[in-house]
């Protein structure tokens, strides 16, 4: 692994990743879990912006 340069091939990238110590590759329990995505719905204002879109096709 050469930390001074970016890998130029997929093989170099895989080789570099293989050199990463196992302790750094594991997900640590203290890592925060991202929040679940919020739901959304299209309201009338949103729908009205694209209501006549077919006229431009």
C-alpha positions as a Markdown table, in Angstrom:
| # | Residue | x | y | z |
|---|---|---|---|---|
| 1 | Unk | 0.0 | 0.0 | 0.0 |
| 2 | Unk | 1.3 | 3.4 | -0.9 |
| 3 | Unk | -0.5 | 6.1 | 1.0 |
| 4 | Unk | 1.2 | 8.9 | -1.0 |
| 5 | Unk | -0.6 | 8.0 | -4.3 |
| 6 | Unk | -4.1 | 7.1 | -5.3 |
| 7 | Unk | -4.7 | 3.6 | -6.7 |
| 8 | Unk | -4.8 | 3.6 | -10.5 |
| 9 | Unk | -6.4 | 0.2 | -11.1 |
| 10 | Unk | -9.0 | -1.8 | -9.4 |
| 11 | Unk | -6.4 | -4.4 | -8.4 |
| 12 | Unk | -4.4 | -1.7 | -6.6 |
| 13 | Unk | -7.5 | -0.5 | -4.8 |
| 14 | Unk | -8.3 | -4.1 | -3.7 |
| 15 | Unk | -4.7 | -4.6 | -2.6 |
| 16 | Unk | -4.8 | -1.4 | -0.6 |
| 17 | Unk | -8.0 | -2.3 | 1.1 |
| 18 | Unk | -6.7 | -5.7 | 2.0 |
| 19 | Unk | -3.9 | -4.0 | 3.9 |
| 20 | Unk | -6.3 | -2.2 | 6.2 |
| 21 | Unk | -6.2 | -3.7 | 9.7 |
| 22 | Unk | -9.3 | -5.8 | 10.5 |
| 23 | Unk | -10.1 | -3.5 | 13.5 |
| 24 | Unk | -10.6 | -0.6 | 11.2 |
| 25 | Unk | -12.8 | -2.5 | 8.7 |
| 26 | Unk | -15.3 | -3.6 | 11.3 |
| 27 | Unk | -18.3 | -1.5 | 12.1 |
| 28 | Unk | -17.8 | -0.4 | 15.7 |
| 29 | Unk | -20.8 | -0.5 | 18.1 |
| 30 | Unk | -20.2 | 3.2 | 19.0 |
| 31 | Unk | -20.8 | 4.4 | 15.4 |
| 32 | Unk | -24.0 | 6.3 | 15.2 |
| 33 | Unk | -26.9 | 4.7 | 13.2 |
| 34 | Unk | -28.2 | 7.0 | 10.5 |
| 35 | Unk | -31.8 | 8.1 | 11.0 |
| 36 | Unk | -34.6 | 6.4 | 9.0 |
| 37 | Unk | -35.6 | 8.4 | 6.0 |
| 38 | Unk | -38.7 | 10.6 | 6.5 |
| 39 | Unk | -41.7 | 9.8 | 4.4 |
| 40 | Unk | -43.0 | 12.4 | 1.9 |
| 41 | Unk | -46.0 | 12.9 | -0.2 |
| 42 | Unk | -46.8 | 15.1 | -3.3 |
| 43 | Unk | -49.1 | 17.9 | -2.4 |
| 44 | Unk | -51.2 | 20.0 | -4.7 |
| 45 | Unk | -48.5 | 22.8 | -5.0 |
| 46 | Unk | -45.9 | 20.2 | -6.1 |
| 47 | Unk | -48.3 | 18.5 | -8.5 |
| 48 | Unk | -49.4 | 21.8 | -10.1 |
| 49 | Unk | -45.7 | 22.5 | -11.1 |
| 50 | Unk | -45.6 | 19.5 | -13.4 |
| 51 | Unk | -49.3 | 19.1 | -14.3 |
| 52 | Unk | -48.8 | 20.5 | -17.8 |
| 53 | Unk | -45.4 | 18.8 | -18.4 |
| 54 | Unk | -46.8 | 16.5 | -21.2 |
| 55 | Unk | -47.6 | 19.7 | -23.2 |
| 56 | Unk | -43.9 | 20.3 | -23.5 |
| 57 | Unk | -42.9 | 16.8 | -24.6 |
